[in-house]
């Protein structure tokens, strides 16, 4: 699944770069469910925000998906800004 998401981003990322973050989030959410959107964003930006190493309380896929489902577009935009601000 990760490979498919990375391919999707690779194919579409140039188009997204010319737009504001809110527009990027809107476009992505039109294309993907919220869960797939966060997986895709975390793949592209290598955030690993909800891995078991950074969140030891998450011990299985069900907990992972529950955590993922609570993420909002504002969270995504904030994380994209932070990752782009890094040198």
Backbone as a printed PyTorch tensor [residue, N CA C, xyz], in Angstrom:
tensor([[[  0.8270,  -1.2050,   0.0000],
         [  0.0000,   0.0000,   0.0000],
         [  0.8650,   1.2590,   0.0000]],

        [[  1.9620,   1.2430,   0.7520],
         [  2.8340,   2.4130,   0.8230],
         [  3.3620,   2.7850,  -0.5570]],

        [[  3.7380,   1.7780,  -1.3360],
         [  4.2760,   2.0290,  -2.6710],
         [  3.2320,   2.7080,  -3.5480]],

        [[  1.9940,   2.2300,  -3.4920],
         [  0.9110,   2.8300,  -4.2780],
         [  0.7260,   4.2960,  -3.8900]],

        [[  0.7320,   4.5870,  -2.6000],
         [  0.5450,   5.9640,  -2.1430],
         [  1.7010,   6.8500,  -2.5730]],

        [[  2.9140,   6.3350,  -2.4850],
         [  4.0680,   7.1260,  -2.9050],
         [  4.0200,   7.4060,  -4.4040]],

        [[  3.5970,   6.4200,  -5.1880],
         [  3.4630,   6.6270,  -6.6310],
         [  2.4200,   7.6980,  -6.9230]],

        [[  1.3090,   7.6530,  -6.2010],
         [  0.2600,   8.6590,  -6.3920],
         [  0.8140,  10.0600,  -6.1240]],

        [[  1.5270,  10.1930,  -5.0130],
         [  2.0880,  11.5060,  -4.6810],
         [  3.1090,  11.9480,  -5.7100]],

        [[  3.9560,  11.0320,  -6.1200],
         [  4.9760,  11.3700,  -7.1040],
         [  4.3370,  11.9100,  -8.3740]],

        [[  3.2700,  11.2700,  -8.8130],
         [  2.5940,  11.6770, -10.0410],
         [  1.8840,  13.0180,  -9.9060]],

        [[  1.4140,  13.3300,  -8.7170],
         [  0.5750,  14.5190,  -8.5400],
         [  1.2190,  15.6530,  -7.7680]],

        [[  2.4010,  15.4360,  -7.2130],
         [  2.9510,  16.4050,  -6.2770],
         [  3.2900,  17.7350,  -6.9360]],

        [[  3.8170,  17.7090,  -8.1620],
         [  4.1550,  18.9580,  -8.8480],
         [  2.9330,  19.8520,  -8.9910]],

        [[  1.8140,  19.2300,  -9.2840],
         [  0.5640,  19.9940,  -9.4290],
         [  0.1690,  20.6180,  -8.0950]],

        [[  0.3850,  19.8760,  -7.0000],
         [  0.0180,  20.3900,  -5.6780],
         [  0.9340,  21.5170,  -5.2220]],

        [[  2.1950,  21.4870,  -5.6190],
         [  3.1680,  22.4500,  -5.1150],
         [  2.8040,  23.8950,  -5.4360]],

        [[  2.1220,  24.1060,  -6.5650],
         [  1.7640,  25.4630,  -6.9500],
         [  0.6010,  26.0420,  -6.1740]],

        [[  0.0060,  25.2760,  -5.3110],
         [ -1.1940,  25.7060,  -4.5990],
         [ -0.9210,  25.9600,  -3.1200]],

        [[ -1.8330,  26.6700,  -2.4870],
         [ -1.7080,  26.8830,  -1.0510],
         [ -1.9520,  25.5700,  -0.3170]],

        [[ -1.5040,  25.4940,   0.9270],
         [ -1.6740,  24.2700,   1.7030],
         [ -3.1370,  23.8940,   1.8590]],

        [[ -3.9990,  24.8840,   2.0730],
         [ -5.4190,  24.5540,   2.2490],
         [ -5.9900,  23.9420,   0.9710]],

        [[ -5.5370,  24.4540,  -0.1720],
         [ -5.9880,  23.9020,  -1.4560],
         [ -5.4490,  22.4870,  -1.6460]],

        [[ -4.1870,  22.2620,  -1.2420],
         [ -3.6040,  20.9180,  -1.3270],
         [ -4.4490,  19.9470,  -0.5180]],

        [[ -4.7660,  20.3340,   0.7060],
         [ -5.5440,  19.4520,   1.5700],
         [ -6.9090,  19.1840,   0.9410]],

        [[ -7.5390,  20.2330,   0.3960],
         [ -8.8400,  20.0630,  -0.2330],
         [ -8.7450,  19.0760,  -1.4010]],

        [[ -7.7380,  19.2610,  -2.2520],
         [ -7.5810,  18.3820,  -3.4090],
         [ -7.3410,  16.9420,  -2.9780]],

        [[ -6.4870,  16.7660,  -1.9880],
         [ -6.1900,  15.4120,  -1.5360],
         [ -7.4270,  14.7650,  -0.9210]],

        [[ -8.1850,  15.5380,  -0.1590],
         [ -9.3620,  14.9680,   0.4960],
         [-10.4590,  14.6460,  -0.5180]],

        [[-10.4620,  15.3530,  -1.6550],
         [-11.4120,  15.0020,  -2.7030],
         [-11.0650,  13.6440,  -3.3000]],

        [[ -9.7820,  13.3110,  -3.2720],
         [ -9.2930,  12.0990,  -3.9220],
         [ -9.2720,  10.9030,  -2.9940]],

        [[ -8.9690,  11.1430,  -1.7410],
         [ -8.7180,  10.0480,  -0.8080],
         [ -9.5330,  10.2000,   0.4610]],

        [[ -9.7630,   9.1040,   1.1130],
         [-10.3860,   9.1740,   2.4280],
         [ -9.4130,   9.8100,   3.4030]],

        [[ -9.8940,  10.2540,   4.5500],
         [ -9.0360,  10.8820,   5.5500],
         [ -7.8930,   9.9500,   5.9790]],

        [[ -8.1970,   8.6700,   6.1790],
         [ -7.1650,   7.7280,   6.6170],
         [ -6.0840,   7.5820,   5.5540]],

        [[ -6.5000,   7.4170,   4.3090],
         [ -5.5170,   7.2780,   3.2420],
         [ -4.7480,   8.5690,   3.0310]],

        [[ -5.4130,   9.6990,   3.2190],
         [ -4.7310,  10.9850,   3.1040],
         [ -3.5910,  11.0780,   4.1110]],

        [[ -3.8630,  10.7350,   5.3530],
         [ -2.8080,  10.8530,   6.3590],
         [ -1.6990,   9.8530,   6.0930]],

        [[ -2.0380,   8.6530,   5.6680],
         [ -0.9980,   7.6800,   5.3300],
         [ -0.1260,   8.2300,   4.2080]],

        [[ -0.7810,   8.8330,   3.2180],
         [ -0.0480,   9.3590,   2.0840],
         [  0.8660,  10.5000,   2.5100]],

        [[  0.3220,  11.4250,   3.2840],
         [  1.1150,  12.5610,   3.7300],
         [  2.2780,  12.0960,   4.6070]],

        [[  2.0120,  11.1450,   5.4810],
         [  3.0880,  10.6860,   6.3450],
         [  4.1440,   9.9220,   5.5480]],

        [[  3.7260,   9.2370,   4.4650],
         [  4.7100,   8.5870,   3.5900],
         [  5.5900,   9.6450,   2.9210]],

        [[  4.9640,  10.6300,   2.3290],
         [  5.6960,  11.6170,   1.5460],
         [  6.6510,  12.4070,   2.4320]],

        [[  6.1960,  12.8070,   3.5870],
         [  7.0140,  13.6750,   4.4320],
         [  7.7850,  12.9090,   5.4890]],

        [[  7.6840,  11.5870,   5.4270],
         [  8.4610,  10.7350,   6.3150],
         [  8.2430,  11.1370,   7.7700]],

        [[  7.0160,  11.4040,   8.1440],
         [  6.7350,  11.9070,   9.4900],
         [  6.6920,  10.8070,  10.5360]],

        [[  6.1630,   9.6570,  10.1560],
         [  6.0650,   8.5270,  11.0910],
         [  5.4760,   8.9520,  12.4350]],

        [[  4.4650,   9.8030,  12.3730],
         [  3.9370,  10.3910,  13.6110],
         [  3.2160,   9.3910,  14.4940]],

        [[  2.7120,   8.3570,  13.8740],
         [  1.9050,   7.4320,  14.6500],
         [  2.4870,   6.0260,  14.6390]],

        [[  3.7930,   5.9590,  14.5490],
         [  4.4240,   4.6390,  14.6010],
         [  4.4720,   4.1590,  16.0440]],

        [[  4.6760,   2.8930,  16.2210],
         [  4.7060,   2.3490,  17.5830],
         [  5.9290,   2.8340,  18.3430]],

        [[  6.9570,   3.2710,  17.6470],
         [  8.1440,   3.7690,  18.3570],
         [  7.9060,   5.1560,  18.9450]],

        [[  7.1920,   6.0100,  18.1990],
         [  6.9350,   7.3530,  18.7240],
         [  5.7070,   7.3960,  19.6220]],

        [[  4.8130,   6.4320,  19.4510],
         [  3.6170,   6.3540,  20.2920],
         [  3.4990,   4.9420,  20.8520]],

        [[  4.2380,   4.6450,  21.9320],
         [  4.2530,   3.2760,  22.4700],
         [  2.8720,   2.7560,  22.8700]],

        [[  1.9200,   3.6670,  23.0840],
         [  0.5830,   3.2140,  23.4830],
         [ -0.1490,   2.5280,  22.3330]],

        [[  0.3070,   2.7400,  21.1030],
         [ -0.3410,   2.1180,  19.9500],
         [  0.2950,   0.7510,  19.7260]],

        [[ -0.4750,  -0.2820,  19.9930],
         [  0.1040,  -1.6290,  19.9360],
         [ -0.4310,  -2.4740,  18.7860]],

        [[ -1.4490,  -1.9990,  18.0980],
         [ -1.9480,  -2.7960,  16.9740],
         [ -2.5590,  -1.9110,  15.8950]],

        [[ -2.8940,  -2.5120,  14.7770],
         [ -3.4250,  -1.7590,  13.6450],
         [ -4.7290,  -1.0480,  13.9670]],

        [[ -5.5600,  -1.6690,  14.7860],
         [ -6.8440,  -1.0620,  15.1290],
         [ -6.6270,   0.2610,  15.8650]],

        [[ -5.7060,   0.2580,  16.8210],
         [ -5.4060,   1.4950,  17.5520],
         [ -4.7860,   2.5360,  16.6220]],

        [[ -3.9300,   2.0630,  15.7250],
         [ -3.2920,   2.9510,  14.7550],
         [ -4.3430,   3.6560,  13.9080]],

        [[ -5.2930,   2.8920,  13.3780],
         [ -6.3200,   3.4750,  12.5250],
         [ -7.2560,   4.3970,  13.3080]],

        [[ -7.5150,   4.0540,  14.5590],
         [ -8.3470,   4.9170,  15.3940],
         [ -7.6570,   6.2650,  15.5950]],

        [[ -6.3810,   6.2300,  15.8920],
         [ -5.6070,   7.4590,  16.0770],
         [ -5.5950,   8.2680,  14.7800]],

        [[ -5.3780,   7.5790,  13.6740],
         [ -5.3250,   8.2180,  12.3720],
         [ -6.6490,   8.8920,  12.0190]],

        [[ -7.7560,   8.2540,  12.3890],
         [ -9.0690,   8.7610,  12.0040],
         [ -9.4220,  10.0610,  12.7230]],

        [[ -8.6870,  10.4010,  13.7640],
         [ -8.9710,  11.6340,  14.5160],
         [ -8.2070,  12.8460,  13.9850]],

        [[ -7.3710,  12.6340,  12.9870],
         [ -6.5600,  13.7200,  12.4530],
         [ -7.4090,  14.5980,  11.5420]],

        [[ -7.2080,  15.9000,  11.6430],
         [ -7.9710,  16.8520,  10.8360],
         [ -7.0770,  17.4560,   9.7480]],

        [[ -7.6590,  18.0960,   8.7530],
         [ -6.8500,  18.7650,   7.7230],
         [ -5.9110,  19.8270,   8.3070]],

        [[ -6.3140,  20.4710,   9.3890],
         [ -5.4570,  21.4640,  10.0350],
         [ -4.1960,  20.7910,  10.5700]],

        [[ -4.3510,  19.6120,  11.1790],
         [ -3.1950,  18.8530,  11.6460],
         [ -2.2540,  18.5470,  10.4930]],

        [[ -2.8310,  18.1220,   9.3850],
         [ -2.0190,  17.7630,   8.2190],
         [ -1.2630,  18.9880,   7.7160]],

        [[ -1.9620,  20.1000,   7.5700],
         [ -1.3290,  21.3180,   7.0710],
         [ -0.1950,  21.7620,   7.9890]],

        [[ -0.4090,  21.6920,   9.2970],
         [  0.6180,  22.0720,  10.2620],
         [  1.8490,  21.1920,  10.1020]],

        [[  1.6390,  19.8960,   9.9510],
         [  2.7650,  18.9720,   9.8140],
         [  3.4920,  19.1720,   8.4900]],

        [[  2.7580,  19.4900,   7.4360],
         [  3.4080,  19.7640,   6.1510],
         [  4.2680,  21.0170,   6.2850]],

        [[  3.7130,  22.0660,   6.8940],
         [  4.4950,  23.2970,   7.0790],
         [  5.7760,  23.0130,   7.8560]],

        [[  5.6540,  22.2630,   8.9370],
         [  6.8450,  21.9480,   9.7500],
         [  7.8740,  21.1830,   8.9390]],

        [[  7.4160,  20.2000,   8.1670],
         [  8.3720,  19.3880,   7.4100],
         [  9.0300,  20.2060,   6.3000]],

        [[  8.2910,  21.1480,   5.7120],
         [  8.8640,  21.9840,   4.6520],
         [  9.8220,  23.0240,   5.2260]],

        [[  9.6350,  23.3830,   6.4880],
         [ 10.4940,  24.3830,   7.1210],
         [ 11.8690,  23.8220,   7.4740]],

        [[ 11.9600,  22.4990,   7.5330],
         [ 13.2480,  21.8790,   7.8590],
         [ 14.2310,  22.0870,   6.7130]],

        [[ 15.5170,  22.3140,   7.0660],
         [ 16.5340,  22.5240,   6.0130],
         [ 16.7540,  21.2770,   5.1750]]])
